[in-house]
Amino acid sequence: MAEEYAMSDELEMMGDIIEEFVVEAEELVEKLDGDFVTLEKQPDDGELLNEVFRSAHTLKGMASFLGFAGITKLSHRMEDVLNKLRRGERTLSPGMMDVLLEGMDRLRTLVEEVKEHQKEASDVSDVVEKLQGVLEGAAVLEESSETVVNGVEGDGAEIIEAEAGNDASSDASEEEAASPESEEPVKEEVPVIPEKEEEEDAGDTMDVDAFSEEMTEILQDFILETEEIIEKLDHDLVALEGRPDDLDLLNEIFRSAHTIKGTSSFLGFTQMTRLTHRTEDVLNKLRKGELSVTADRMDALLEAADAIKMLLDRIKEQNLEKVDLSHVTAMLEGTMTEQGGTPPVREQKPADAEPEAEKPVDKKPAAQASVKEAPGEAKSSPPKMPGKSVTDQTVRVDVDRLDNLMNWVGELSLEKNRLNRITSLFEGAEDVEELSGQLNDVNAKMAFITTELQTAVMKTRMLPVGKVFGKFPRMVRDLARDAGKQIDLQISGEETELDKSVVEEIGDPLVHLIRNAVDHGVEMPADRAKAGKPEKGTVKLCAEHQGNHIVIAIEDDGKGMDPEVLKKKAIEKGILAEADAERMSDRDAWNLIFAPGFSTAAKVTSVSGRGVGMDVVKTNVAKLNGIIDIDSELGVGTKILIKLPLTLAIVNGLLVKVSDEIYIIPLVSVLETVRPQPEQMSTINGREVIRLRDHVLPLLRFDEVYNVPRNNGHMDIPYVVVVALADKQIGLAVDDMMGQEEVVIKTLGKYLGDMQGIAGSAILGDGRVRLIVDVADLVRMGKEE
């Protein structure tokens, strides 16, 4: 009689996960079926045997996570047989292949049952018995009790993990354990480990086999999916603090923790599995109403989320050293001691304090300095794989976007055929005028299709900016709590999309701007009350599209910036001369916050005071060819706008003529173009400047910057193009405007290398190569002069 896992109470809420399992299981079963038939003809193909083993291993792991006992047990036995085949301990025979194929048929039936009813109905004990007979080299299966655990094996050896006292999940079940050394699989009862013992052994290392070449793809998927789940978990936990009675949100958080636990268990990341299991216990009691949401419980859950992030970072680094997580599990257990009670107060140690009787592991990143090495002997870490991280190389694309891309490729193919037909008709044609009309029609259609195709390709690289915004609710919550402030973070426009490369670069600037708004912008509750404001301050973060740009706004309702205070601080730090301060406008004074080393903080803290954060903002935005604009009102608040290009690969360019040469200026950096009047031009300290309204801008002549020869000497300046980078502006003197054109940026190649003032090149519609201006270099030149 088949043994069955007790299906968990959460099965109903796991519909999406089960659907995904069915799709992947059907693909694996189909692949296994074909591979088995091929294997029968090529029994000595070691690569094929390994491929078949991996497929069975993957199917077993997924089924075990979801509690499908029949699929787990059957694929586990098939895996044992395959393991002996690939080790040369058994020879593939027709009878053995018949049993394996019978197992395949039964697996297909079980997957169909899960697809139809979300549970298994068939008994697989007869096929399991036959497979066991194959393993033992006999037809009879020795009668004995079998124990199943929810675990993972490396090269056929089961890593046993038992979890006790779990009301939250049904994963702590039973599974057979097979020993790779012995001829016969060893069956043994798995002892139930008491919770205290389990936590003391929480330093169990991760399974080295998870980092094997065979598991690379699975590991990459795990890292990507877990990163997404952790980001969502962080955001949802902060939201739960404000909506403690939201049962749907609690269930969503529970599902996230449950998913991380299952996938980490499959790969053998024991510490992550145990930590999420403890987190799941607390969440389960919260959603059942046995505990209430309190500040202490939220602290414990957020601490656990941080620890999970840290463990994931170590997995990405392939760091298998043990970590002591007892303080986190103690916090979680402390929140469950009594109904609505608070956990015992834990003595706080400085982040850089050395743990008692322990020494920090030398190779740890600085951010993990407080993590202790767990007792016991750690495994040696495998060598790190070189190259970019997983997240640098992959991007998820919606299937609808790929369908749209294929549609336009099909349209382009049709127009190509039409163009070929018209071209063939030109030979010996008398009515050329009619064919010319058709040719113009095809040209227009192909131009439209190419534009749409380009847009479709660009969209495959697009990511929602919410990927970056998601981490800020937690950050604001922690900063506000540490500072004793009450702050409401309002986020909008998370669905706004921009290029993956821009998303990866914009995170750090936004972190510093949000921290600045919380630390310097929003006042203390008592000060706000005196000023007639609500005690709870507001920080708004929003994003929106404006043409080919994205505009991100960070706004607070705090005390605003006093231009006079900023000037005084800049003079004190030697950043600004008193004479320049007197002539400086309010807007220029606000931009002083981006100067390196500038800070208005009275003392240096972990949040601010070193004058580095806003300099990072300016540097990173400048790298993206972005523009920063500040508006502030004393006593009302501050608003900072960041304007960025949607993509860095394709730019709209302004074509300008200098002598006989044409250059391309990225339109994202262009503020305006003017025809200067003689009275606007002047010289200050030997350098040319142009006066525009309340600004005096440095002026650069293109012919001097790029050594362009002139036929008739130094001409007057017909046009000035005003460009900006971050908070800096300059004027570029050119001879003529040639219009706008969308261009694809090409590198200059290794022979030319980096050329000052040149960002790259582009091929225009006339087939000529033109240089693209590096606005960052020109702004720096203008500042130095």
C-alpha positions in Angstrom: 0.0 0.0 0.0 1.4 3.4 -1.0 2.6 5.8 1.7 1.3 9.3 1.4 2.4 12.6 2.6 -0.2 14.5 4.6 -1.1 17.3 2.3 -0.5 20.7 4.0 -3.2 23.1 5.0 -1.6 25.6 2.6 -2.3 23.5 -0.5 -5.3 25.6 -1.5 -3.2 28.8 -1.5 -0.5 27.2 -3.6 -2.5 26.8 -6.8 0.0 28.9 -8.9 3.0 26.9 -7.6 1.2 23.6 -8.4 0.4 24.8 -11.9 4.0 25.7 -12.5 5.0 22.3 -11.1 2.7 20.5 -13.5 4.1 22.4 -16.6 7.7 21.6 -15.6 6.9 18.0 -14.6 5.2 17.3 -17.9 8.2 18.6 -19.8 10.6 16.5 -17.6 8.5 13.4 -18.0 8.3 13.9 -21.8 12.1 14.4 -21.9 12.8 11.4 -19.7 10.6 9.2 -21.9 12.6 10.1 -25.0 15.9 9.9 -23.2 15.1 6.4 -21.9 14.4 5.1 -25.4 17.7 6.6 -26.6 19.5 5.2 -23.7 18.3 1.7 -24.6 20.1 2.1 -27.9 23.2 3.8 -26.4 23.7 2.2 -23.0 27.3 3.3 -22.7 26.5 7.0 -23.2 27.7 8.5 -19.9 26.5 12.0 -20.7 23.0 10.8 -21.5 22.9 8.8 -18.3 23.9 11.9 -16.3 21.2 13.9 -18.1 18.5 11.3 -17.3 19.7 11.2 -13.7 19.5 15.0 -13.4 15.9 15.0 -14.8 14.8 12.4 -12.2 16.5 14.3 -9.5 14.8 17.6 -10.4 11.4 15.9 -10.6 11.9 14.3 -7.2 12.9 17.6 -5.6 10.0 19.5 -6.9 7.5 16.8 -6.0 9.0 16.5 -2.5 8.6 20.2 -1.9 4.9 20.1 -2.7 4.3 16.9 -0.8 3.4 14.6 -3.7 4.5 11.3 -2.1 3.9 9.0 -5.1 6.0 11.0 -7.6 8.7 11.6 -4.9 9.0 7.9 -4.0 8.9 6.6 -7.5 11.4 9.1 -9.0 13.6 8.5 -5.9 13.8 4.8 -6.6 14.4 5.4 -10.4 17.1 7.8 -9.4 18.8 5.0 -7.2 18.7 2.7 -10.2 20.2 5.4 -12.5 22.8 6.2 -10.0 24.1 2.6 -10.0 24.0 2.6 -13.8 26.1 5.7 -14.1 28.6 4.4 -11.5 29.0 1.2 -13.4 27.6 -0.9 -10.6 24.8 -2.3 -12.8 24.5 -3.0 -16.5 21.5 -1.8 -18.4 19.4 -4.8 -19.5 16.1 -5.1 -21.5 14.4 -6.2 -18.3 15.7 -3.2 -16.3 14.7 -0.8 -19.1 11.1 -2.3 -19.1 10.9 -1.6 -15.3 12.2 2.0 -15.8 9.7 2.6 -18.7 6.9 1.2 -16.5 7.9 3.7 -13.9 7.8 6.5 -16.5 4.2 5.5 -17.5 3.2 5.6 -13.8 4.9 9.0 -13.3 2.9 10.4 -16.3 -0.3 9.1 -14.7 0.5 10.7 -11.4 1.3 14.1 -13.0 -2.0 13.9 -14.9 -3.8 13.3 -11.6 -2.1 16.3 -10.0 -3.1 18.4 -13.0 -6.7 17.4 -12.8 -7.3 17.1 -9.0 -4.2 18.7 -7.4 -3.5 15.4 -5.7 -2.3 11.8 -6.4 -4.6 8.8 -6.5 -2.6 5.9 -7.9 -0.7 3.4 -5.9 2.9 3.1 -7.0 4.1 0.5 -4.5 4.2 -2.3 -7.1 6.5 -0.4 -9.4 8.6 0.8 -6.5 9.0 -2.9 -5.5 10.1 -3.8 -9.0 12.7 -1.0 -9.0 13.9 -2.2 -5.5 14.3 -5.7 -6.9 16.4 -4.2 -9.7 18.6 -2.5 -7.2 19.1 -5.7 -5.1 19.6 -7.8 -8.2 16.6 -9.9 -7.2 12.9 -10.1 -7.9 11.8 -9.9 -4.3 11.7 -6.7 -2.3 12.6 -7.2 1.4 9.7 -6.2 3.5 10.6 -3.3 5.9 9.3 -0.1 7.1 10.5 2.9 5.0 10.9 6.4 6.2 10.6 9.4 3.9 12.1 12.8 4.6 11.9 16.0 2.8 15.5 16.3 1.8 17.9 16.4 -1.1 20.7 14.1 -2.2 24.0 14.7 -3.9 25.0 11.8 -6.2 22.3 9.6 -4.9 23.0 10.1 -1.1 20.1 11.5 0.8 20.7 14.4 3.1 18.3 13.7 6.0 16.6 16.6 7.7 13.7 16.1 10.2 11.7 19.0 11.6 9.5 18.6 14.7 6.8 20.7 16.2 5.7 22.3 12.9 2.1 23.4 12.8 2.7 25.5 9.8 3.8 23.1 7.2 3.5 19.5 6.1 7.0 19.3 4.6 8.4 17.6 7.7 7.4 14.2 6.4 9.2 10.9 5.8 11.4 9.8 2.8 13.7 6.8 2.1 17.4 7.3 2.5 19.8 5.5 0.2 23.6 5.1 0.9 25.9 5.5 -2.1 28.6 3.3 -0.6 26.6 0.1 0.1 25.4 -2.3 -2.5 21.9 -2.3 -0.9 20.1 0.9 -0.1 20.1 1.4 3.6 16.7 2.1 5.2 16.7 3.6 8.7 14.3 5.4 10.9 15.1 9.1 11.1 15.2 10.2 14.7 13.1 13.2 15.6 15.4 16.0 16.6 14.2 18.1 19.5 13.9 21.8 18.6 16.7 22.8 21.0 19.1 20.3 19.5 18.1 21.3 16.0 18.8 25.0 16.7 22.2 24.1 18.4 23.1 22.3 15.2 21.9 25.3 13.1 25.4 25.6 11.7 25.0 22.7 9.3 26.7 23.6 6.1 25.1 23.8 2.7 25.3 21.0 0.2 28.5 21.4 -1.9 26.7 19.4 -4.7 24.4 22.4 -5.2 27.3 24.3 -6.7 28.2 21.5 -9.1 28.2 22.1 -12.8 25.1 19.9 -13.2 23.1 22.1 -10.8 24.3 25.5 -12.2 21.0 26.3 -14.0 18.8 25.3 -11.1 21.0 27.3 -8.7 20.8 30.4 -10.9 17.0 30.1 -11.0 16.9 29.7 -7.2 19.0 32.8 -6.7 16.9 35.0 -9.1 13.6 33.8 -7.7 14.7 34.0 -4.1 16.0 37.6 -4.6 12.6 38.6 -5.9 10.7 36.8 -3.1 12.9 38.5 -0.4 12.4 41.9 -1.9 8.6 41.3 -1.9 8.8 39.8 1.6 10.6 42.9 2.9 8.0 45.2 1.4 5.1 43.2 2.6 6.4 43.0 6.2 6.6 46.7 6.4 3.1 47.0 4.9 1.9 44.5 7.5 3.1 46.8 10.3 0.6 49.4 9.0 -2.2 46.9 8.3 -1.9 44.3 11.0 -5.5 42.9 10.4 -4.9 42.3 6.7 -5.3 38.5 6.5 -4.7 38.4 2.7 -1.4 40.2 3.2 -0.4 37.8 6.1 -1.2 34.8 3.8 0.9 36.3 1.1 3.9 36.7 3.4 3.4 33.2 4.7 3.4 31.8 1.1 6.7 33.7 0.4 8.4 32.2 3.4 7.0 28.8 2.6 8.3 29.0 -1.0 11.9 30.0 0.1 11.8 27.1 2.6 10.8 24.6 0.1 13.3 25.6 -2.7 16.2 26.0 -0.2 15.4 22.5 1.2 15.5 21.0 -2.3 19.0 22.4 -2.9 20.2 21.4 0.6 20.7 24.9 2.0 19.8 23.7 5.5 20.3 27.0 7.4 18.0 28.9 5.2 15.5 26.1 5.4 15.5 26.1 9.2 15.4 29.9 9.5 12.4 30.2 7.1 10.8 27.3 8.9 11.0 29.3 12.2 9.8 32.4 10.5 6.9 30.4 9.0 5.9 29.2 12.5 5.5 32.8 13.8 3.6 33.8 10.6 1.3 30.8 10.9 0.3 31.8 14.5 -0.3 35.4 13.4 -2.6 34.4 10.6 -4.4 31.9 12.8 -5.1 34.7 15.3 -3.1 33.0 18.1 -0.7 35.9 18.2 -1.1 39.6 17.3 1.1 41.9 15.2 3.4 43.9 17.6 6.4 46.0 17.1 8.6 43.4 18.7 7.3 40.6 16.5 7.8 42.8 13.4 11.4 43.4 14.6 12.0 39.7 14.8 10.5 39.0 11.4 12.5 41.8 9.7 15.6 40.5 11.5 14.9 37.1 10.0 14.4 38.6 6.5 17.8 40.3 6.8 19.4 37.0 7.8 17.8 35.3 4.8 19.3 38.0 2.6 22.7 37.5 4.2 22.5 33.7 3.6 21.5 34.3 0.0 24.5 36.6 -0.5 26.7 33.9 0.9 25.2 31.3 -1.5 25.9 33.7 -4.4 29.5 33.9 -3.3 29.6 30.0 -2.9 30.6 30.6 0.8 30.0 27.4 2.7 31.3 28.5 6.1 28.9 28.0 9.0 27.0 31.0 10.4 25.6 31.3 13.9 21.9 32.3 13.6 20.9 31.5 17.1 20.2 35.1 18.0 17.7 35.4 15.1 16.0 32.1 16.0 15.9 33.2 19.7 14.1 36.4 18.7 11.6 34.4 16.7 11.0 31.9 19.4 10.8 34.7 22.0 7.8 36.2 20.1 5.9 32.9 20.5 6.3 32.6 24.3 2.9 33.9 25.2 -0.2 35.3 23.6 0.5 38.8 22.5 3.6 38.9 24.6 7.0 40.4 23.9 10.2 38.4 23.4 12.9 38.5 26.1 15.2 41.5 25.8 18.4 40.5 24.1 21.6 42.3 25.0 22.7 44.3 22.1 26.3 44.1 21.0 28.1 46.6 18.9 28.2 45.6 15.2 32.0 45.4 15.4 32.2 43.6 18.7 34.0 40.2 18.7 31.7 37.4 19.8 32.5 35.5 23.0 34.9 32.6 22.5 34.5 33.1 18.7 36.5 35.0 16.1 35.0 36.5 13.0 35.8 34.7 9.8 38.5 36.8 8.0 37.1 36.4 4.6 33.6 37.7 5.3 32.4 41.0 3.8 32.4 44.0 6.1 28.6 44.1 6.0 28.6 40.7 7.7 31.2 41.5 10.4 28.7 40.7 13.2 28.0 37.1 11.9 29.7 34.5 14.1 31.4 31.4 12.9 29.3 28.5 14.2 30.9 25.8 16.4 32.3 22.8 14.5 34.5 22.3 11.5 33.5 24.2 8.4 33.8 22.7 4.9 36.3 24.3 2.7 34.7 26.5 0.1 34.9 25.6 -3.5 36.7 28.0 -5.8 34.6 31.0 -6.8 33.4 31.0 -10.4 34.7 34.0 -12.3 32.5 36.3 -14.3 29.5 38.4 -13.8 26.8 37.5 -11.2 23.7 35.7 -12.3 21.6 38.9 -12.0 24.0 40.7 -14.4 23.4 38.2 -17.2 19.7 37.6 -17.1 16.4 39.4 -17.5 12.9 38.0 -17.5 10.8 38.8 -20.5 7.0 38.6 -20.7 5.8 36.1 -23.3 3.5 38.7 -24.8 6.5 40.9 -25.6 8.2 38.1 -27.3 5.0 37.4 -29.3 4.9 41.0 -30.3 8.6 40.9 -31.4 7.9 37.8 -33.5 4.9 39.5 -35.1 7.0 42.5 -36.2 9.8 40.1 -37.5 7.1 38.4 -39.6 5.9 41.8 -40.9 9.5 42.7 -41.8 9.9 39.4 -43.7 6.8 40.1 -45.8 8.0 43.6 -46.7 11.4 42.1 -47.6 9.7 39.7 -50.1 7.7 42.6 -51.5 10.9 44.6 -52.0 12.6 41.7 -53.7 9.6 41.4 -56.1 9.7 45.2 -57.0 13.4 45.0 -57.5 13.1 42.2 -60.0 10.3 44.1 -61.9 12.7 47.1 -62.4 14.7 45.1 -64.9 13.4 45.9 -68.3 10.3 47.8 -66.9 8.8 50.6 -69.0 6.5 52.1 -66.3 9.2 53.0 -63.8 7.0 55.7 -62.2 4.5 53.1 -60.9 7.2 50.9 -59.6 8.8 54.0 -57.9 5.5 54.6 -56.1 5.4 51.0 -54.9 9.0 51.3 -53.8 8.3 54.4 -51.7 5.3 52.6 -50.2 7.5 49.7 -49.2 10.2 52.0 -47.8 7.6 53.8 -45.6 6.2 50.5 -44.4 9.6 49.1 -43.6 10.6 52.3 -41.7 7.4 51.9 -39.6 8.1 48.2 -38.9 11.8 48.9 -38.1 10.7 51.5 -35.5 8.2 49.1 -34.0 10.7 46.3 -34.0 13.3 48.5 -32.3 10.8 49.4 -29.7 9.8 45.8 -29.1 13.5 44.8 -28.7 14.1 47.6 -26.3 11.1 46.5 -24.2 12.7 43.1 -23.7 15.4 44.9 -21.7 12.9 47.0 -19.8 12.3 46.5 -16.1 9.8 48.2 -13.8 11.4 50.8 -11.5 9.4 49.2 -8.7 12.3 46.6 -8.6 14.3 49.4 -7.0 11.5 51.2 -5.1 10.6 47.9 -3.3 13.4 48.2 -0.8 12.7 51.7 0.4 9.6 51.1 2.7 11.8 48.9 4.9 14.7 51.4 4.8 12.5 54.4 5.7 10.8 52.4 8.5 14.2 51.5 10.1 15.7 55.0 9.7 12.6 56.7 11.1 12.4 54.4 14.0 16.1 54.9 14.8 15.7 58.7 14.5 12.5 58.7 16.6 10.5 60.2 13.7 7.2 59.3 12.2 7.3 59.1 8.4 4.9 57.9 5.8 6.6 56.8 2.5 4.2 57.2 -0.4 5.3 55.5 -3.6 3.7 55.8 -7.0 4.6 54.9 -10.6 6.4 51.6 -9.6 5.2 50.1 -12.9 7.2 52.7 -14.9 9.8 50.9 -17.0 13.3 51.7 -18.0 16.4 49.9 -19.3 17.9 47.1 -17.1 21.3 48.9 -17.1 19.7 52.1 -15.8 17.7 50.2 -13.1 21.0 48.7 -11.8 22.7 52.1 -11.6 19.9 54.3 -10.1 19.5 52.3 -6.9 22.4 53.9 -5.0 21.5 57.5 -5.8 17.9 57.0 -4.7 19.1 55.4 -1.4 21.1 58.5 -0.6 18.3 60.9 -1.5 15.7 59.0 0.6 18.1 58.8 3.5 18.7 62.5 3.1 15.0 63.3 3.1 14.5 61.3 6.3 17.5 62.5 8.2 17.7 66.2 7.1 14.3 66.9 5.6 11.6 65.7 7.9 11.6 67.2 11.3 11.1 65.6 14.7 7.4 65.1 15.7 7.7 67.8 18.4 9.2 70.3 16.0 6.5 69.6 13.4 3.8 70.1 16.0 5.2 73.5 16.9 5.3 74.4 13.2 1.6 73.5 12.9 2.3 70.4 10.8 1.1 66.8 11.4 3.5 64.9 13.7 3.9 62.2 10.9 6.0 63.5 8.0 5.6 62.5 4.4 8.2 61.4 1.9 7.0 60.9 -1.7 8.8 58.8 -4.3 7.3 58.7 -7.8 8.3 57.9 -11.3 6.7 58.8 -14.7 7.6 58.8 -18.4 8.1 62.0 -20.2 8.9 61.3 -23.9 12.0 59.2 -24.1 12.9 59.9 -20.5 11.9 58.8 -17.1 11.5 61.4 -14.3 11.9 60.3 -10.7 10.8 62.7 -8.0 11.7 62.6 -4.3 9.7 65.1 -2.3 9.4 65.7 1.5 7.2 68.0 3.6 10.1 68.8 5.9 11.8 72.1 6.9 13.2 72.8 3.4 16.7 74.1 2.7 17.9 77.6 3.7 20.2 79.0 0.9 22.1 81.2 3.4 22.8 78.3 5.8 24.1 76.3 2.8 26.4 79.1 1.6 27.8 79.6 5.2 28.6 75.9 5.5 30.2 75.9 2.1 32.4 78.9 3.1 33.4 77.2 6.4 34.5 74.0 4.5 36.4 76.0 1.9 34.1 74.9 -0.9 32.9 78.4 -1.7 34.5 81.9 -1.6 32.6 84.7 0.1 32.6 86.8 -3.0 31.0 84.0 -5.0 28.5 83.3 -2.3 27.2 86.9 -2.5 26.4 86.5 -6.2 25.0 83.0 -6.0 21.3 82.4 -6.7 19.1 80.2 -4.4 19.1 77.4 -7.0 22.9 77.4 -7.2 23.0 77.4 -3.4 20.8 74.3 -3.2 23.1 72.6 -5.6 26.0 73.0 -3.1 24.7 69.8 -1.4 26.2 67.8 -4.3 29.7 69.2 -3.6 32.2 66.5 -2.4 32.6 66.7 1.4 29.7 69.0 1.9 27.3 68.3 4.8 25.1 70.3 7.1 25.0 67.6 9.8 26.2 68.7 13.2 27.8 65.3 13.9 28.8 62.3 11.9 26.3 59.4 12.3 25.7 56.1 10.5 23.2 57.9 8.3 24.9 61.2 7.4 27.6 63.7 8.2 30.5 62.7 6.0 29.4 64.6 2.8 29.7 61.5 0.6 26.1 60.5 -0.1 25.0 63.4 -2.3 28.3 63.3 -4.2 27.5 59.7 -5.1 24.1 60.8 -6.3 25.7 63.4 -8.7 28.3 60.9 -9.9 25.9 58.1 -10.7 23.3 60.3 -12.3 26.1 61.8 -14.5 27.2 58.3 -15.6 23.7 57.8 -16.9 23.6 61.2 -18.7 20.9 62.3 -16.4 20.0 65.7 -15.0 19.2 66.7 -11.4 16.9 69.6 -10.5 16.2 70.9 -6.9 13.3 73.0 -5.7 13.0 73.9 -2.0 10.9 76.2 0.1 11.9 77.0 3.7 9.4 75.5 6.1 7.5 73.7 3.4 9.8 71.0 2.0 12.2 70.0 -0.8 11.6 68.3 -4.1 14.4 66.7 -6.2 13.9 65.7 -9.8 16.1 63.2 -11.6 15.7 63.0 -15.4 17.1 59.9 -17.0 17.2 58.3 -20.5 15.0 55.2 -20.9 18.0 53.3 -22.5 21.7 53.9 -22.9 22.0 51.9 -26.1 19.8 54.1 -28.4 19.7 57.9 -28.1 17.9 60.7 -29.8 20.6 63.0 -31.0 20.8 66.7 -31.9 22.9 67.0 -35.1 25.1 70.1 -35.0 27.5 71.5 -37.6 31.0 72.9 -36.8 32.9 74.0 -39.9 32.5 71.0 -42.3 32.0 68.4 -39.5 28.8 67.1 -38.0 28.6 66.0 -34.4 25.8 64.4 -32.4 24.8 65.7 -28.9 22.5 63.4 -26.9 19.2 65.1 -26.7 18.7 63.9 -23.1 21.4 66.3 -22.0 20.1 69.3 -24.1 18.2 71.9 -22.1 17.7 74.6 -24.8 19.3 76.1 -27.9 19.7 79.9 -28.3 20.8 82.5 -30.8 23.0 84.6 -28.5 22.9 88.4 -28.7 26.2 90.3 -28.5 25.3 91.7 -25.1 24.8 88.2 -23.7 28.4 87.3 -24.5 31.3 88.4 -22.1 34.6 87.3 -20.6 35.2 86.6 -16.9 38.8 86.0 -15.8 39.9 85.3 -19.4 37.2 82.7 -20.2 34.1 83.1 -22.3 30.7 83.0 -20.7 27.1 83.5 -21.8 24.4 85.2 -19.6 21.1 83.4 -19.8 18.4 84.9 -17.6 19.7 84.5 -14.0 22.5 82.1 -15.0 26.1 82.7 -16.1 27.3 79.6 -18.0 30.8 78.7 -19.2 31.1 78.6 -23.0 33.0 76.0 -25.0 33.7 76.4 -28.7 33.4 73.1 -30.5 36.2 73.9 -33.0 38.6 74.5 -30.1 37.6 71.4 -28.2 37.9 69.1 -31.1 40.6 71.0 -33.1 38.3 71.5 -36.1 40.1 73.6 -38.7 38.3 76.7 -40.0 38.6 78.1 -43.5 37.8 81.7 -42.6 39.3 82.1 -39.2 37.5 82.6 -35.9 33.8 83.2 -36.7 31.1 84.6 -34.5 28.8 82.3 -32.6 25.5 81.7 -34.4 24.1 79.2 -32.0 24.6 78.0 -28.4 23.4 74.6 -27.2 22.9 74.6 -23.4 23.6 71.1 -22.0 23.4 69.8 -18.5 24.8 66.9 -16.5 23.5 66.3 -13.0 23.5 69.8 -11.5 26.0 71.4 -13.9 25.3 73.4 -17.1 27.5 74.8 -19.9 27.0 76.3 -23.3 28.4 74.8 -26.5 29.1 77.1 -29.4 28.2 75.6 -32.9 27.7 76.9 -36.4 24.4 75.3 -37.4 21.6 73.0 -36.4 21.1 70.0 -38.7 18.0 68.5 -37.0 17.3 65.5 -34.8 17.9 61.8 -35.5 17.6 58.6 -33.4 21.0 56.8 -33.4 22.5 53.6 -32.1 25.6 54.1 -30.0 28.7 52.2 -31.3 32.0 52.0 -29.4 35.1 53.4 -31.1 36.9 50.1 -30.8 40.1 49.1 -29.1 42.3 50.9 -31.6 41.0 54.3 -30.9 40.2 53.6 -27.2 38.9 56.4 -25.0 39.0 59.8 -26.6 38.4 62.8 -24.5 35.0 64.4 -25.3 33.8 61.5 -27.4 31.3 59.0 -26.1 31.1 56.8 -29.2 30.0 56.9 -32.8 26.9 56.3 -34.9 26.1 55.7 -38.5 23.6 58.2 -39.9 21.0 57.7 -42.6 23.5 58.9 -45.3 25.8 56.0 -44.3 28.5 58.3 -42.8 30.0 57.7 -39.4 29.6 60.6 -37.0 31.0 61.2 -33.5 28.7 61.3 -30.4 29.7 64.0 -27.9 30.5 63.0 -24.3 28.6 65.7 -22.4 30.2 64.6 -19.1 33.7 65.3 -20.5 32.7 68.7 -21.9 31.0 69.7 -18.6 34.2 68.7 -16.7 36.3 70.7 -19.3 34.1 73.7 -18.8 34.4 73.5 -15.0 38.2 73.1 -15.2 38.7 76.1 -17.4 
